[in-house]
């Protein structure tokens, strides 16, 4: 009798432990399900997300456009119908040829042609990346001729695939160029002299010898070149 009673107690404890483990498992499972649901794209994200070629990183990203504004935002990869990261430049843009239009960008001093789109919900994909100094969107050019007019002699030192330090070192070797750095460490090579940027209207904030961590302008050590007298032709 005592033996049966002991088995009953053991089975009861075992049953309680099993129920307790099931309860804990169900809680964890439910939490994971809710987490999975939260990571799912809602209708707005799914409808407005698309693959866009990033000119700054040279990669295809999943982006989101809100309304008809010309700027897009980061979107989870799962919100795009394709895995954007696996697509090359040609595959990244919407592949309906009837909806494509060419445009041009000044990339490192060269005017490159890109395929854009006329679909309003994807129109923000037609851009030339962002300005490293102010993070503003660089708008495209409709023709190569128009793009060529924007090319600066120092643009060839602004290569997005290289580090800021490499671009800066190459830039400061050129007597026609100076380097402007913002408060986040990003920088851009621009036309200038020892006095400052050549285009003061555009780069008015790039000031030599800044001490407040804002947009600082630097010029290379070209003392020998600057002190060399100009050749005489008479």
KOLMI-654158 format. One record per residue (C-alpha): residue number from 0; chain; x, y, z. Coordinates in Angstrom, 3 decimals. Layout:
@nr: NUM kette: A east: X north: Y up: Z
...
END
This chain:
@nr: 0 kette: A east: 0.000 north: 0.000 up: 0.000
@nr: 1 kette: A east: 2.835 north: 2.332 up: 0.978
@nr: 2 kette: A east: 4.671 north: 1.353 up: -2.225
@nr: 3 kette: A east: 1.666 north: 2.291 up: -4.402
@nr: 4 kette: A east: 1.299 north: 5.548 up: -2.505
@nr: 5 kette: A east: 4.984 north: 6.365 up: -3.152
@nr: 6 kette: A east: 4.584 north: 5.663 up: -6.894
@nr: 7 kette: A east: 1.512 north: 7.901 up: -6.934
@nr: 8 kette: A east: 3.510 north: 10.745 up: -5.355
@nr: 9 kette: A east: 6.403 north: 10.281 up: -7.797
@nr: 10 kette: A east: 4.045 north: 10.234 up: -10.794
@nr: 11 kette: A east: 2.310 north: 13.332 up: -9.455
@nr: 12 kette: A east: 5.576 north: 15.236 up: -9.111
@nr: 13 kette: A east: 6.649 north: 14.065 up: -12.582
@nr: 14 kette: A east: 3.320 north: 15.224 up: -14.013
@nr: 15 kette: A east: 3.700 north: 18.650 up: -12.401
@nr: 16 kette: A east: 7.212 north: 18.991 up: -13.839
@nr: 17 kette: A east: 5.966 north: 18.028 up: -17.309
@nr: 18 kette: A east: 3.123 north: 20.572 up: -17.133
@nr: 19 kette: A east: 5.550 north: 23.228 up: -15.879
@nr: 20 kette: A east: 7.958 north: 22.571 up: -18.779
@nr: 21 kette: A east: 5.111 north: 22.690 up: -21.294
@nr: 22 kette: A east: 4.001 north: 26.006 up: -19.813
@nr: 23 kette: A east: 7.518 north: 27.475 up: -20.042
@nr: 24 kette: A east: 7.924 north: 26.170 up: -23.610
@nr: 25 kette: A east: 4.593 north: 27.633 up: -24.686
@nr: 26 kette: A east: 5.578 north: 31.011 up: -23.252
@nr: 27 kette: A east: 8.925 north: 31.006 up: -25.063
@nr: 28 kette: A east: 7.287 north: 29.756 up: -28.281
@nr: 29 kette: A east: 4.602 north: 32.436 up: -28.089
@nr: 30 kette: A east: 7.250 north: 35.086 up: -27.524
@nr: 31 kette: A east: 9.203 north: 33.885 up: -30.568
@nr: 32 kette: A east: 6.038 north: 33.904 up: -32.670
@nr: 33 kette: A east: 5.276 north: 37.468 up: -31.618
@nr: 34 kette: A east: 8.866 north: 38.449 up: -32.379
@nr: 35 kette: A east: 8.582 north: 36.841 up: -35.813
@nr: 36 kette: A east: 5.344 north: 38.734 up: -36.458
@nr: 37 kette: A east: 7.017 north: 42.005 up: -35.472
@nr: 38 kette: A east: 9.800 north: 41.399 up: -37.986
@nr: 39 kette: A east: 7.324 north: 40.781 up: -40.786
@nr: 40 kette: A east: 6.715 north: 43.596 up: -43.230
@nr: 41 kette: A east: 3.332 north: 45.226 up: -43.019
@nr: 42 kette: A east: 1.395 north: 46.105 up: -46.149
@nr: 43 kette: A east: 2.889 north: 49.600 up: -46.411
@nr: 44 kette: A east: 6.498 north: 48.344 up: -46.340
@nr: 45 kette: A east: 5.809 north: 45.475 up: -48.731
@nr: 46 kette: A east: 4.050 north: 47.758 up: -51.204
@nr: 47 kette: A east: 6.609 north: 50.576 up: -51.189
@nr: 48 kette: A east: 9.937 north: 48.763 up: -50.826
@nr: 49 kette: A east: 12.141 north: 48.101 up: -53.845
@nr: 50 kette: A east: 15.744 north: 47.375 up: -54.802
@nr: 51 kette: A east: 17.930 north: 50.416 up: -55.401
@nr: 52 kette: A east: 21.582 north: 50.648 up: -56.466
@nr: 53 kette: A east: 23.604 north: 52.556 up: -53.874
@nr: 54 kette: A east: 26.211 north: 54.732 up: -55.648
@nr: 55 kette: A east: 28.130 north: 55.288 up: -52.396
@nr: 56 kette: A east: 28.608 north: 51.628 up: -51.457
@nr: 57 kette: A east: 28.360 north: 50.144 up: -54.988
@nr: 58 kette: A east: 25.774 north: 47.661 up: -53.708
@nr: 59 kette: A east: 22.113 north: 46.922 up: -54.270
@nr: 60 kette: A east: 19.969 north: 47.760 up: -51.215
@nr: 61 kette: A east: 16.333 north: 47.354 up: -50.204
@nr: 62 kette: A east: 14.860 north: 50.843 up: -49.850
@nr: 63 kette: A east: 11.515 north: 52.402 up: -48.980
@nr: 64 kette: A east: 9.962 north: 55.478 up: -50.585
@nr: 65 kette: A east: 7.277 north: 57.416 up: -48.766
@nr: 66 kette: A east: 4.760 north: 59.227 up: -50.990
@nr: 67 kette: A east: 6.364 north: 60.951 up: -53.977
@nr: 68 kette: A east: 9.395 north: 62.463 up: -52.251
@nr: 69 kette: A east: 12.741 north: 62.016 up: -53.990
@nr: 70 kette: A east: 14.475 north: 60.454 up: -50.979
@nr: 71 kette: A east: 14.334 north: 56.821 up: -49.909
@nr: 72 kette: A east: 14.972 north: 55.142 up: -46.549
@nr: 73 kette: A east: 16.467 north: 51.829 up: -45.472
@nr: 74 kette: A east: 14.004 north: 48.932 up: -45.566
@nr: 75 kette: A east: 14.452 north: 45.338 up: -44.268
@nr: 76 kette: A east: 15.608 north: 42.938 up: -46.978
@nr: 77 kette: A east: 12.529 north: 40.775 up: -46.380
@nr: 78 kette: A east: 10.293 north: 43.641 up: -47.530
@nr: 79 kette: A east: 11.614 north: 43.532 up: -51.090
@nr: 80 kette: A east: 10.335 north: 40.933 up: -53.536
@nr: 81 kette: A east: 13.938 north: 39.998 up: -54.384
@nr: 82 kette: A east: 17.087 north: 39.545 up: -52.331
@nr: 83 kette: A east: 18.641 north: 42.875 up: -53.306
@nr: 84 kette: A east: 22.052 north: 42.059 up: -51.850
@nr: 85 kette: A east: 22.535 north: 39.328 up: -54.478
@nr: 86 kette: A east: 21.744 north: 41.570 up: -57.452
@nr: 87 kette: A east: 24.308 north: 43.415 up: -59.536
@nr: 88 kette: A east: 23.934 north: 46.960 up: -60.840
@nr: 89 kette: A east: 21.953 north: 45.993 up: -63.955
@nr: 90 kette: A east: 19.626 north: 43.615 up: -62.101
@nr: 91 kette: A east: 19.008 north: 46.001 up: -59.207
@nr: 92 kette: A east: 16.744 north: 48.448 up: -61.024
@nr: 93 kette: A east: 13.148 north: 47.568 up: -61.953
@nr: 94 kette: A east: 13.521 north: 45.359 up: -65.055
@nr: 95 kette: A east: 10.637 north: 46.650 up: -67.181
@nr: 96 kette: A east: 12.496 north: 48.238 up: -70.134
@nr: 97 kette: A east: 9.506 north: 50.374 up: -71.066
@nr: 98 kette: A east: 9.723 north: 52.063 up: -67.650
@nr: 99 kette: A east: 13.465 north: 52.800 up: -67.814
@nr: 100 kette: A east: 15.185 north: 56.102 up: -68.564
@nr: 101 kette: A east: 18.934 north: 56.901 up: -68.674
@nr: 102 kette: A east: 20.584 north: 59.483 up: -66.429
@nr: 103 kette: A east: 24.170 north: 60.492 up: -65.628
@nr: 104 kette: A east: 26.209 north: 60.888 up: -62.459
@nr: 105 kette: A east: 29.571 north: 62.443 up: -61.717
@nr: 106 kette: A east: 31.332 north: 59.500 up: -60.053
@nr: 107 kette: A east: 34.933 north: 60.254 up: -59.155
@nr: 108 kette: A east: 35.258 north: 62.824 up: -61.937
@nr: 109 kette: A east: 33.733 north: 60.597 up: -64.614
@nr: 110 kette: A east: 30.210 north: 60.927 up: -65.999
@nr: 111 kette: A east: 28.661 north: 57.469 up: -65.834
@nr: 112 kette: A east: 25.354 north: 56.456 up: -67.346
@nr: 113 kette: A east: 22.778 north: 54.684 up: -65.151
@nr: 114 kette: A east: 19.366 north: 53.236 up: -65.878
@nr: 115 kette: A east: 16.625 north: 55.022 up: -63.978
@nr: 116 kette: A east: 12.896 north: 54.490 up: -63.693
@nr: 117 kette: A east: 9.828 north: 56.602 up: -64.449
@nr: 118 kette: A east: 7.672 north: 54.764 up: -61.882
@nr: 119 kette: A east: 6.610 north: 57.372 up: -59.321
@nr: 120 kette: A east: 6.767 north: 54.974 up: -56.388
@nr: 121 kette: A east: 10.423 north: 54.187 up: -57.253
@nr: 122 kette: A east: 11.500 north: 57.629 up: -58.492
@nr: 123 kette: A east: 13.865 north: 58.168 up: -55.549
@nr: 124 kette: A east: 16.136 north: 55.477 up: -57.031
@nr: 125 kette: A east: 17.224 north: 58.026 up: -59.655
@nr: 126 kette: A east: 20.029 north: 59.671 up: -57.713
@nr: 127 kette: A east: 23.813 north: 59.971 up: -57.670
@nr: 128 kette: A east: 24.387 north: 59.047 up: -54.038
@nr: 129 kette: A east: 24.916 north: 61.478 up: -51.176
@nr: 130 kette: A east: 27.330 north: 64.335 up: -50.570
@nr: 131 kette: A east: 29.847 north: 63.135 up: -47.939
@nr: 132 kette: A east: 30.001 north: 66.594 up: -46.342
@nr: 133 kette: A east: 26.313 north: 67.285 up: -45.695
@nr: 134 kette: A east: 24.675 north: 63.916 up: -46.525
@nr: 135 kette: A east: 22.346 north: 65.617 up: -48.998
@nr: 136 kette: A east: 21.088 north: 63.662 up: -51.990
@nr: 137 kette: A east: 22.997 north: 64.315 up: -55.211
@nr: 138 kette: A east: 20.525 north: 64.744 up: -58.060
@nr: 139 kette: A east: 21.236 north: 63.154 up: -61.467
@nr: 140 kette: A east: 21.892 north: 64.857 up: -64.790
@nr: 141 kette: A east: 19.630 north: 64.340 up: -67.790
@nr: 142 kette: A east: 22.497 north: 64.358 up: -70.304
@nr: 143 kette: A east: 26.194 north: 63.561 up: -70.363
@nr: 144 kette: A east: 26.965 north: 67.100 up: -71.553
@nr: 145 kette: A east: 25.208 north: 68.580 up: -68.527
@nr: 146 kette: A east: 27.072 north: 66.189 up: -66.265
@nr: 147 kette: A east: 30.458 north: 67.058 up: -67.804
@nr: 148 kette: A east: 29.918 north: 70.703 up: -66.895
@nr: 149 kette: A east: 29.802 north: 69.710 up: -63.225
@nr: 150 kette: A east: 33.109 north: 67.792 up: -63.237
@nr: 151 kette: A east: 35.792 north: 69.387 up: -61.103
@nr: 152 kette: A east: 39.516 north: 68.744 up: -61.449
@nr: 153 kette: A east: 39.557 north: 67.437 up: -57.849
@nr: 154 kette: A east: 36.605 north: 65.047 up: -58.190
@nr: 155 kette: A east: 38.983 north: 62.284 up: -59.292
@nr: 156 kette: A east: 40.153 north: 62.002 up: -55.682
@nr: 157 kette: A east: 36.635 north: 61.353 up: -54.337
@nr: 158 kette: A east: 36.445 north: 57.583 up: -54.794
@nr: 159 kette: A east: 33.777 north: 56.028 up: -52.548
@nr: 160 kette: A east: 35.414 north: 52.581 up: -52.640
@nr: 161 kette: A east: 38.571 north: 53.994 up: -51.014
@nr: 162 kette: A east: 39.017 north: 55.119 up: -47.428
@nr: 163 kette: A east: 38.771 north: 58.786 up: -46.445
@nr: 164 kette: A east: 42.463 north: 58.835 up: -45.510
@nr: 165 kette: A east: 43.548 north: 57.524 up: -48.937
@nr: 166 kette: A east: 41.366 north: 60.072 up: -50.748
@nr: 167 kette: A east: 42.701 north: 62.834 up: -48.516
@nr: 168 kette: A east: 46.370 north: 61.916 up: -48.996
@nr: 169 kette: A east: 45.978 north: 61.793 up: -52.780
@nr: 170 kette: A east: 44.010 north: 65.038 up: -52.772
@nr: 171 kette: A east: 46.578 north: 67.021 up: -50.791
@nr: 172 kette: A east: 49.322 north: 66.114 up: -53.269
@nr: 173 kette: A east: 47.542 north: 68.206 up: -55.905
@nr: 174 kette: A east: 48.267 north: 71.960 up: -55.744
@nr: 175 kette: A east: 44.826 north: 72.662 up: -57.228
@nr: 176 kette: A east: 42.927 north: 70.919 up: -54.439
@nr: 177 kette: A east: 42.116 north: 71.088 up: -50.749
@nr: 178 kette: A east: 40.292 north: 68.707 up: -48.451
@nr: 179 kette: A east: 37.190 north: 69.615 up: -46.461
@nr: 180 kette: A east: 36.304 north: 67.421 up: -43.452
@nr: 181 kette: A east: 33.055 north: 67.634 up: -41.466
@nr: 182 kette: A east: 32.438 north: 66.987 up: -37.758
@nr: 183 kette: A east: 31.680 north: 63.280 up: -38.338
@nr: 184 kette: A east: 34.981 north: 62.557 up: -40.073
@nr: 185 kette: A east: 33.633 north: 62.382 up: -43.625
@nr: 186 kette: A east: 35.442 north: 64.431 up: -46.219
@nr: 187 kette: A east: 35.619 north: 65.606 up: -49.789
@nr: 188 kette: A east: 38.342 north: 66.845 up: -52.099
@nr: 189 kette: A east: 37.473 north: 70.224 up: -53.636
@nr: 190 kette: A east: 39.204 north: 72.850 up: -55.761
@nr: 191 kette: A east: 41.103 north: 75.334 up: -53.639
@nr: 192 kette: A east: 44.273 north: 77.151 up: -52.670
@nr: 193 kette: A east: 46.082 north: 77.715 up: -49.401
@nr: 194 kette: A east: 43.540 north: 80.461 up: -48.640
@nr: 195 kette: A east: 40.506 north: 78.162 up: -48.888
@nr: 196 kette: A east: 37.997 north: 76.700 up: -51.353
@nr: 197 kette: A east: 37.832 north: 78.180 up: -54.849
@nr: 198 kette: A east: 34.024 north: 78.094 up: -54.777
@nr: 199 kette: A east: 33.313 north: 80.046 up: -51.592
@nr: 200 kette: A east: 29.613 north: 80.269 up: -52.414
@nr: 201 kette: A east: 29.205 north: 76.491 up: -52.442
@nr: 202 kette: A east: 31.733 north: 75.615 up: -49.741
@nr: 203 kette: A east: 31.431 north: 78.672 up: -47.516
@nr: 204 kette: A east: 31.474 north: 76.452 up: -44.421
@nr: 205 kette: A east: 34.877 north: 74.888 up: -45.247
@nr: 206 kette: A east: 37.163 north: 77.195 up: -43.277
@nr: 207 kette: A east: 40.925 north: 76.750 up: -42.858
@nr: 208 kette: A east: 42.335 north: 76.106 up: -39.355
@nr: 209 kette: A east: 39.032 north: 75.309 up: -37.687
@nr: 210 kette: A east: 39.309 north: 74.488 up: -33.970
@nr: 211 kette: A east: 35.668 north: 73.733 up: -33.140
@nr: 212 kette: A east: 35.482 north: 70.354 up: -34.912
@nr: 213 kette: A east: 33.223 north: 71.637 up: -37.681
@nr: 214 kette: A east: 34.002 north: 71.745 up: -41.402
@nr: 215 kette: A east: 37.775 north: 72.120 up: -41.571
@nr: 216 kette: A east: 39.650 north: 72.894 up: -44.784
@nr: 217 kette: A east: 43.194 north: 71.579 up: -45.312
@nr: 218 kette: A east: 45.692 north: 72.332 up: -48.018
@nr: 219 kette: A east: 48.815 north: 70.318 up: -48.845
@nr: 220 kette: A east: 52.398 north: 71.292 up: -48.182
@nr: 221 kette: A east: 53.285 north: 72.866 up: -51.506
@nr: 222 kette: A east: 55.759 north: 75.462 up: -50.247
@nr: 223 kette: A east: 58.414 north: 74.604 up: -52.840
@nr: 224 kette: A east: 55.896 north: 74.893 up: -55.653
@nr: 225 kette: A east: 54.396 north: 78.151 up: -54.374
@nr: 226 kette: A east: 57.807 north: 79.772 up: -53.910
@nr: 227 kette: A east: 59.026 north: 78.801 up: -57.390
@nr: 228 kette: A east: 59.002 north: 81.911 up: -59.614
@nr: 229 kette: A east: 56.902 north: 81.778 up: -62.748
@nr: 230 kette: A east: 58.918 north: 81.161 up: -65.951
@nr: 231 kette: A east: 59.711 north: 84.167 up: -68.101
@nr: 232 kette: A east: 58.787 north: 84.105 up: -71.752
@nr: 233 kette: A east: 60.568 north: 87.271 up: -72.827
END
